[in-house]
Amino acid sequence: MIDAVPDVSPLALPSGTGPAELEAMLRAAQRAARAGGGVVVDCSAAPFLATSAVQVLLALQRACRAREQAFALVGVSEPAAAYLRLAGLAGLLDA
């Protein structure tokens, strides 16, 4: 369970990826990255990843790397994983 991992902030990617949902996700991600310890994003509620959601995930991954913090995606659906691989972003899956 994500909550059981010490020093990691769990986040959940919303099923809706409209501007309001992604803005809330980005703000939560920024707070988590500033808090330290790393971030784990649960993608299980999102059957696919919109381009805007991928941009938020990339920004979060970069912020974590810059702070030498852990970053991981969990619960990524196969269609979403395939999209990331085709887009040349398989590194998000291996983070």
N, C-alpha and C positions, 0 to 999 in steps of 0.2 A: 504494500500500500504506500502511495506517495507520501501521505501524511506521517508515516512512521520514519521517514528518512530525515535524520537530523540536519539542521542548517540548510535545508532546501525549501524554497518557497514553491508550493504547488499552485499552478494556474490551470484554468480550464478554458480551452478555446470554445467560444459559444457556437451553437448550431447555426445561428443567424450571423451572417458576416456583413451586415450593413454598417454604415458609417458610425452609428451610435454604439453598436456592440464592439466594433474594432477600436474605437476611441477608448472605451472603458477597459478593454483588454490591454491596450497600449499603456494606459495610465497604471494599471495594476502591474504590468510587466516592468515598467520603469521603477515603481516602488520596490518591487521584489529585487531587481538588480541592485538598487542602491542599498538595500538591507544587507546584502552580502550572502554568501553561502551557496549561491546557485539557484537555478530555476528549472523546474520540471513542468512541461506543458502537456496536459491531458487533451488529446485531440479526438477522443472517442465520440463526442457529441457532433462532430463535423464530418459527415460522410465524404465531403470533398473540400478542397481548399481553394478559395477564391484568391486571385492575384493579390488583392489587398491584404488578405490574411497571411499570405506567404511573406509579404513585405514586412509585416509586423513581426513575424517569427524571425526573419533575417536580421532585423534591427535588434531584436532581443538577443539573438545569438551573438552578434557583434559586441553588444554591450557587456554581455557576460564574459566573452573572451578578453575584452579590454581590461576587465577587472580580475582576470584569471579565476573566474567562477565556473562552476559546472553548468551545463545546459543540456537538456534532453527533451525529446518528444516521446510521448507514450500514447498508445491507443490509436495510432495512425492507420486509417483504413487502407486497404490495398489500392483502391483507385487513387486516393490522395498520395500514397507512396509512389505509385507509378507516375503521377503527374510531376512530383518533385524530381524523380529520376530523369524524366524526359526534358524537364526544364534545366537540367544540369545542377540541381540542388540536392543531390543525394547526400551531401555533407550534413544537411539538416537532420537526416535520419540517423547518421552515425555520430552525431555530436555527443 
